[in-house]
Amino acid sequence: MKCKLCGLCKEKCPVFLAVLNESVSPRGKGILQNEEVLDKIYLLCTLCEGCGCKLYGEKEMLELREKLIKNGIETRRNRQMLSNIQKHGHPFLEQ
């Protein structure tokens, strides 16, 4: 399924509303997906499904995120969280 790039999703996306940057909106992710580009931007989605376009349901977004990790694309915080889980059994830093 390809994004129609209508932009109706932006007004319901909490990430877009917080940063007001088109690239983090569902339409921004749709552009990347249509061009088959893997990018860290997919990691910013809150999985709220507020966009309502069925393009980014929780299952699809989790599959995209898994594909990112397998391709070595992740954020510094994600690497830190995984390291903490391996070392301490939870995602938080030891204090």
C-alpha positions in Angstrom: 0.0 0.0 0.0 1.4 3.4 -0.9 0.7 6.7 0.8 -1.6 9.0 -1.2 0.3 12.1 0.3 -3.0 13.8 1.1 -1.7 15.3 4.4 -4.9 14.8 6.3 -2.9 12.7 8.8 -0.8 15.7 10.0 -3.4 17.3 12.2 -3.8 14.1 14.2 -0.1 13.2 14.6 1.3 14.0 18.0 4.9 13.9 16.9 4.2 16.4 14.0 2.2 18.7 16.3 5.0 18.7 18.8 7.8 19.6 16.4 5.9 21.0 13.4 8.3 19.4 10.9 6.9 17.8 7.8 9.5 15.1 7.7 8.2 13.5 10.9 4.6 13.6 9.8 2.9 10.4 8.5 3.0 12.1 5.1 6.8 12.6 5.4 7.1 8.9 6.2 4.8 8.1 3.3 7.2 9.9 0.9 10.1 7.8 2.3 8.1 4.6 2.1 7.0 5.3 -1.5 10.7 5.8 -2.4 11.6 2.7 -0.4 13.9 4.6 1.8 14.7 3.3 5.3 15.3 6.1 7.8 15.5 6.7 11.5 12.4 8.9 11.2 10.2 5.8 11.5 11.5 5.4 15.1 9.7 8.6 16.1 6.2 7.3 15.6 4.3 6.9 18.8 2.2 4.0 17.3 -1.0 5.9 18.3 -2.6 5.2 14.9 -4.1 8.7 14.9 -3.2 9.2 11.2 -6.0 6.7 10.4 -4.7 5.9 6.9 -4.0 2.2 7.7 -0.5 2.7 6.2 1.1 2.8 9.6 -0.8 0.5 11.9 1.2 -0.8 14.9 2.1 -4.1 13.1 3.4 -2.3 10.0 5.4 0.2 12.0 6.9 -2.6 14.2 7.9 -4.5 11.0 9.5 -1.3 9.6 11.4 -0.8 12.9 12.6 -4.3 12.9 13.9 -3.9 9.4 15.7 -0.7 10.5 17.5 -2.5 13.3 18.5 -5.4 11.1 20.0 -2.9 8.7 21.9 -1.2 11.5 19.8 2.0 11.5 19.0 3.1 15.0 19.2 6.0 17.3 21.9 6.5 20.0 19.2 6.2 22.7 17.9 3.0 21.2 21.4 1.5 21.3 21.8 2.7 24.9 18.4 1.2 25.9 19.3 -2.2 24.4 22.7 -2.1 26.1 21.0 -1.3 29.5 18.6 -4.2 29.0 21.5 -6.6 28.3 23.6 -5.3 31.3 20.9 -4.6 33.9 17.8 -6.4 32.8 15.8 -3.1 32.2 16.1 -0.1 29.9 17.1 2.4 32.5 20.6 3.5 33.5 21.9 2.3 36.8 22.2 5.1 39.3 
